[in-house]
Amino acid sequence: MKPRHDQILDTVLELLRGVAGDWEFDGQLTSDTRLFADLAFESLDLVVLGAAVQEHFGQKFPFAEFFAEIGQRAVRDLTVREWVEFIDGHLQDGNARGLSPATIVSEAV
Amino acid sequence: MAAFMRTMDRFLMTQQSLIGLTHRGGERLPFIETVLREAAGESLVARCTIDLEKCPLLRDHTLGRHVSADDPDLPAFPIVPFTMLMETMAEAAVTLAPELRLTGMRDVRVHRWLAVDRGPITLEIHASRMQSGYVAVRVFDADASLETPVCEGGIVLDAAYPPAPLADEVELIDAQPYKWPADRLYDEAMFHGPSFRGVASVDAVGEAGAHGTLVSAGSGRSGAADAHGFVTDVVLLDQPGQLVGFWASQLLDRGFVVLPSRMKSLQLFGPTPPAGRALRCNARIARIGDQQLRSTLEIVEPDGRVWARLEGWEDRRFDLAPDAFRLLLRPREVMLSQPWNLPLDALVLERAVTRRIGLDLFAPGWLSAHGGLWARVLASIVLGRQERVRWHALKLPERRRIEWLLGRIAAKDAVREYVRQRSALTLHPADIELVPDQLGRPVVRGAWADRGGPVPLISISHADGVAVAIAADADRAGGIGIDLERVGRINRRIEQLAFTADEQALLDSVAAPQRDAWALRLWCAKEAAAKTTGEGFAAGVGAFAVEEMDTRSGGVKIRFSGRDRERQRATVSTAQEGEWIVAACAAAIREGVAT
């Protein structure tokens, strides 16, 4: 069964914390957190996060198109909410292999 | 003695001019600016705002100095003196007990050092009279917290001063002369500006303490407001702590930068000595562990009797990297970064200046400890006025903020070295402003550049606590880009997202043990190429495509596509040094096109 939107959000937040490693966050991570402006993400962080998402859900996502679309924006940034909506929109039923996000990030980075 | 007299004259003249500036007249004490609540004679809540304009004394109480030639008023890191917080507390107590004299203080503790580097700060002072002659005071940083004070302590008042005892003659143990003569003390060992320079000479130091000569500036009169408006002598009371600092700079080979954090008691035996009087200062100093000093300090009148006795004076020791200390003293001469001579083979890159700096220069956690105190100090030394605004507004995770700062240091040093090689100019880091152009690329600005100094192209990258910057000739390249990553960030799964099928096929030709490192080289090469345009990776994975790579030379050919740059190509130099992959790219100047 496909995970609910809030379950995807929880997963993404946990994967984000993993990618961000030992940074100390001043504020809480929320749906409105911007990856570049607030977390100082660099492009490779985005790719590492994408790989962790694919690993977690056990399927491929059209990240190349997603990243290219971000590149066309007037303000090149994206929020956690947009990331979750992208995953929700492309997630196929029956996926989510059940690997814990922490395991995946430790494998991926 | 001549040097002593010169120092004293200069100090007194500065004091006179500052007294003119800070004189307020009237009855209100300077730090009791707005009374919020008062039960006469019992309790008081008051506020005051402190900044460099209202409190010009702070300009002479900075960590670091001489940060700019082009903007002479640009302060280093103005830290509020411990004695100024003591004054704040004393004023509250005197307001509650105007009929008594201030004769001492008890257990004054500073929980957090305050500075006005980010602009004005507002103090809220809470005072309660516990007994006729004892007022408990807590001072809050109103913008931070009204629950946790930044300092607290008790103020002692009495109808008269107690009789002055004879001075305690401190046995110095292995006494030795001081390394700096009177007229060089503050140039070589301390940061204080003219109005705080009250130590006329350090006469001898030894294992157990120091003897010095002070000169009173008459900036406070215990129990009654003087021309400064102060009830204590903020400047004179600061001097014994300075003597500890001078002692530390000779006796300690590390951790010799000290800031006071606590005082068990202060006893005053008379009114503030008049301006110009020479006083002796005896310091008995003990090391507590390797991060603290505890001292008993006396200021002694010419008749051998004690005017002020400070007991249980505790200093926190800070372990500055030796280069960081030298940078604070002489920012124009010192570079914290190191040259990084990478095997970059394109002509433009060979002539470029590359510098790196890493967190490993500092003790672990040093830049983030104490509310980021030392990161703020460094920022106040190296950043120009506009950059400081940006730094203070930067809302990033702490580690990323520090990397941003390291990136600035590397870039400014690259520009300084570039300019030094090509002109007679020696630049302060703060006089090199790095501002983003409309494409987001950093651009070098400065008054020296407006006067015709050689201005390079600049690119910055940082990863995992290390920053690197490259400065290159603007007349040989249309843009410059550098990118840095630590080996191990890309593996096969990440590769599939990071590269096109053609690029992955190129990587298939690399032997397995080297593959991940080469994948990272290609990534960095694309990033470096993208940075020459200002678009970065956000233009899309396919916008900067790897066409060829040479695993022997490290050269990577990139094709730029999309937008208006079809058919443009660049060769990127890549290198691996230890666990670091670096790529640098100089884009060709495109005829007729402003890049």
Interface residues (C-beta under 8 A of the other chain):
Chain A: A20 D22 W23 E24 F25 D26 G27 D38 L39 A40 E42 S43 L44 L46 V47 V48 G50 A51 Q54 E55 F63 A64 F67 A68 I70 G71 R73 R76 A108 V109
Chain B: S368 K395 L396 P397 E398 R399 R400 E403 W404 A463 E485 R489 I490 N491 R493 I494 Q496 L497 A498 W523 E527 E535 G536 F537 A538 A539 G540 V541 G542 A543
